[in-house]
Amino acid sequence: MVDSHGSATIKDVAQSAGVSIATVSRVLNHSESVTADTRQRVLQVMEELGYNRNEVARSLKVRQTRTIGIIAPELSNVFFMEVVEAMERILAPKGYSMIIASSNDSVREEKRKLQVLIERNVDGMVVMPAGAEGEHFLTKALANIPLIMVDRRIKGLEVDSVETDNRYGVHQMIHALKSEGFERIGFIGGDPTIHTARERLLGYLEAMAEYGLPVEERFVLKKGAMNQGTGKDLLSRALGEHDHPDAFFIANDSMHLGATAYAMESLAQETLDRLVFASFDYLSYAPLLKLCHYAVAQPLERIGHEVASLMLKRLGGDRLGFPEHVMLRPDIKVMLANGGRPFEQKVMVAD
């Protein structure tokens, strides 16, 4: 049987499968109380009848859309997308979908996308902030929507967060370059008002001081968004100085890509042969970046798992430990094929 519009109803599915409407509902909501045989029978009938649940009507009734809103600074950044994919592996089996938007590294655009997701009645929000401004996350409209910050935090904003131990990773990079024999190490990073950029800059300054290495302000370069354009621009500026260092720490993978592209396109082989990078982020293409000797590998799968698990906890009404700040230790990669040398990693006590 079908309704007057020619579409199968939940009642039709229940009758054809020989179960109650409540059982069909439990199957649709991924309840573990339904046996495997019953679940399979109901799903088969749904396919045969062409049944599709009206999610809009359902969301109005139960005040849930089973959607999580995601805002990232740029969708071209592989780090963000791999974290989102790891989240989906946890959330999808629980019946949740994700709506993904980009702020294009603009706080103004972030505010607009935030409003769009609120209007879509998302059940939860995961944000990788574009800047240090956070007042737009304190609106009444967001008061009852669980919000988790990823990779970056905003000072004074009391929300859950998941991030990597940035300073630990940077310390290991400076230690690795020093162990290879470099005494002069430049820095290429982003706007220090952004949490991640600031933490990586502070890690660099702390490590340089700890190892007694000179900090040359001309080669501590930081500005704007942490993207490929910034990487190209800052390396070009550094190498424009006649007595520049041969070693640089680069604060993320996008800037690393930009700096490498500039170097390969613009530098003489003699300069390329001396140039060495250590980078924050180790992604699938990292071994192809031949100037990089060392890299910080963030635990992307675990970051996504922690974010998704924390979101499910908050959606379930569990406020224990709020706000929770999860800090994960990264792995350190030595790029042997590129000339990196094994070194004894610095033992650091977690704060």
Buried (B, 14 or more C-beta within 10 A) or exposed (E): EEEEEEEBBBEBBBBBBEBEEEBBBBBBBBEEEBEEEBBEBBBEBBEEBEBEBEEEEBBEEEEBBBBBBBBBBBBEBBBBBBBBEBBBEBBEEEEBEBBBBBBBBBBEBBBBBBEBBBEEBBBBBBBBBBBBBBEBBEEEEBEEBBBBBBBBBBEEBEBBBBBBBBBBBBBBBBBBBBBBEBEBBBBBBBBBEBBBBBBBBBBBBBBBEEBEBEBBEEBBBBBBBBBBEBBBBBBBBBBEEEEBBBBBBBBBBBBBBBBBBBBEEEBEEEEEEEBBBBBBBBBEEBBEBBBBBBBBBBBBBBBBBBBBBBBBBBBEEEEEEEBBEBEBBBEBBBBEEBEBEEBEBBEEEEE
